[in-house]
């Protein structure tokens, strides 16, 4: 008797497992699946820009005249910590481009803003200013230092797109 009862217990467990797998499969079939990346929402950065321009110890830069295909996706001003301005975009090809500015020590700020990119020997003249090029595994960057502020245009986009952003930057 004991042997037969043990076989029924194993049989019942296998049947229960089969029913559970079948139920999970049916649920999986009827639940919609969307494997595409969610569309990034455009942010309006005008209020934060006005706040940063009033509070920062330096002239805060933001792009003017970029086509609508450039989508602002993130913005923040941290006046209490490091007087840091951040404005992130996705370019028309979906690559990331950010403007980073700060009055903190340039070497520390550049390291953080470029995510460890290394300075190259190359420079680039944009609007009568000489920008230094940085290249990294994750991000490339254009860096401009002067008058107590460091401006970094960085991201996963190619240098041509970083240059377009740097050309569009205006301070008021």
C-alpha positions as CSV (number, residue, x, y, z in Angstrom):
1,X,0.0,0.0,0.0
2,X,2.8,2.4,0.9
3,X,4.4,2.2,-2.6
4,X,1.1,2.9,-4.5
5,X,0.4,6.0,-2.4
6,X,3.9,7.4,-3.2
7,X,3.4,6.9,-6.9
8,X,0.1,8.8,-6.8
9,X,1.8,11.7,-4.9
10,X,4.4,12.0,-7.7
11,X,1.8,11.6,-10.4
12,X,-0.4,14.4,-8.8
13,X,2.6,16.7,-8.5
14,X,3.5,16.2,-12.2
15,X,-0.1,16.8,-13.2
16,X,-0.3,20.0,-11.0
17,X,2.9,21.2,-12.6
18,X,1.6,20.5,-16.1
19,X,-1.7,22.4,-15.4
20,X,0.3,25.4,-13.9
21,X,2.6,25.5,-17.0
22,X,-0.4,25.3,-19.3
23,X,-2.2,28.2,-17.4
24,X,1.0,30.3,-17.6
25,X,1.3,29.7,-21.3
26,X,-2.3,30.7,-21.9
27,X,-1.9,33.9,-19.9
28,X,1.4,34.7,-21.8
29,X,-0.4,34.4,-25.1
30,X,-3.2,36.8,-24.2
31,X,-1.1,39.5,-22.5
32,X,0.1,42.1,-25.1
33,X,3.8,42.4,-25.6
34,X,5.6,45.5,-26.8
35,X,9.4,45.0,-27.1
36,X,10.0,48.4,-28.6
37,X,11.7,51.1,-26.5
38,X,9.2,53.6,-25.0
39,X,9.1,57.0,-26.7
40,X,11.0,59.6,-24.7
41,X,8.9,62.5,-23.6
42,X,9.9,66.0,-24.6
43,X,10.5,68.3,-21.6
44,X,10.0,72.1,-21.5
45,X,13.1,73.5,-20.0
46,X,12.2,77.2,-20.1
47,X,11.4,77.7,-16.4
48,X,14.5,75.8,-15.3
49,X,16.6,77.9,-17.7
50,X,15.2,81.2,-16.4
51,X,15.8,80.0,-12.8
52,X,19.4,78.9,-13.6
53,X,20.2,82.1,-15.4
54,X,19.0,84.1,-12.3
55,X,20.8,81.9,-9.7
56,X,24.0,80.7,-11.4
57,X,27.4,82.5,-10.9
58,X,28.1,82.3,-14.6
59,X,26.2,82.9,-17.9
60,X,24.1,79.8,-18.4
61,X,24.1,78.4,-22.0
62,X,21.2,76.9,-23.8
63,X,20.6,76.2,-27.5
64,X,18.7,78.5,-29.8
65,X,17.6,77.8,-33.3
66,X,17.8,74.0,-33.3
67,X,15.3,72.2,-35.4
68,X,12.3,70.7,-33.7
69,X,13.7,67.2,-34.4
70,X,16.1,67.8,-31.5
71,X,14.1,66.7,-28.4
72,X,14.9,68.0,-25.0
73,X,14.6,65.0,-22.6
74,X,16.2,66.1,-19.3
75,X,16.9,69.3,-17.4
76,X,18.2,70.2,-13.9
77,X,20.0,73.0,-12.1
78,X,21.8,72.3,-8.9
79,X,22.6,75.6,-7.4
80,X,23.1,74.4,-3.9
81,X,25.7,71.7,-4.6
82,X,28.0,72.7,-7.5
83,X,26.2,75.5,-9.4
84,X,25.7,72.8,-12.1
85,X,23.4,73.1,-15.2
86,X,22.4,70.1,-17.2
87,X,20.3,70.0,-20.4
88,X,19.9,66.7,-22.2
89,X,18.7,66.1,-25.8
90,X,18.1,63.4,-28.3
91,X,19.3,64.4,-31.8
92,X,17.3,63.6,-34.9
93,X,19.1,60.2,-35.2
94,X,18.2,59.3,-31.6
95,X,21.7,59.9,-30.1
96,X,22.2,61.6,-26.8
97,X,23.7,65.1,-26.5
98,X,24.0,67.1,-23.3
99,X,25.1,70.5,-22.2
100,X,26.8,70.5,-18.8
101,X,28.0,73.6,-17.1
102,X,29.5,74.2,-13.7
103,X,31.6,76.6,-11.6
104,X,33.3,73.7,-9.7
105,X,36.9,72.6,-10.2
106,X,37.3,71.9,-13.9
107,X,39.2,68.6,-13.7
108,X,36.6,67.0,-11.5
109,X,33.7,68.4,-13.4
110,X,35.1,67.4,-16.8
111,X,35.8,63.8,-15.6
112,X,32.2,63.5,-14.4
113,X,30.5,65.2,-17.3
114,X,32.4,63.3,-20.0
115,X,32.1,60.0,-18.1
116,X,35.8,59.4,-18.1
117,X,36.6,60.5,-21.7
118,X,40.2,61.4,-22.3
119,X,41.4,64.7,-23.8
120,X,42.8,64.5,-27.3
121,X,45.3,66.8,-28.9
122,X,42.6,68.1,-31.2
123,X,40.8,71.4,-30.8
124,X,37.9,72.9,-32.7
125,X,37.0,76.6,-33.2
126,X,33.3,77.3,-32.7
127,X,32.0,80.8,-32.7
128,X,35.5,82.4,-32.1
129,X,36.1,80.1,-29.1
130,X,38.5,77.1,-29.0
131,X,36.9,73.9,-27.7
132,X,39.0,70.9,-26.7
133,X,38.0,67.4,-27.9
134,X,37.6,64.5,-25.6
135,X,37.0,60.9,-26.7
136,X,35.7,58.1,-24.5
137,X,34.2,54.6,-24.6
138,X,30.7,55.8,-23.8
139,X,30.7,59.6,-24.6
140,X,32.7,62.0,-26.7
141,X,32.8,65.7,-25.7
142,X,33.7,69.3,-26.6
143,X,35.0,71.3,-23.6
144,X,35.3,75.0,-23.2
145,X,36.8,76.6,-20.0
146,X,36.8,80.3,-19.1
147,X,35.6,83.0,-16.8
148,X,35.0,80.7,-13.8
149,X,32.8,78.2,-15.8
150,X,33.4,75.0,-17.6
151,X,31.0,74.1,-20.5
152,X,30.9,70.6,-21.8
153,X,28.9,69.4,-24.8
154,X,28.9,65.6,-24.5
155,X,27.1,62.5,-25.5
156,X,26.8,59.4,-27.6
157,X,26.3,61.4,-30.8
158,X,29.1,61.9,-33.3
159,X,31.3,65.1,-33.1
160,X,29.3,66.6,-36.0
161,X,26.2,66.6,-33.8
162,X,28.1,67.8,-30.7
163,X,29.4,70.7,-32.9
164,X,25.9,71.6,-34.0
165,X,24.8,71.8,-30.4
166,X,27.9,73.9,-29.4
167,X,27.2,76.2,-32.3
168,X,23.6,76.7,-31.2
169,X,24.5,77.6,-27.6
170,X,23.7,81.1,-26.4
171,X,23.9,82.9,-23.1
172,X,21.8,85.8,-21.9
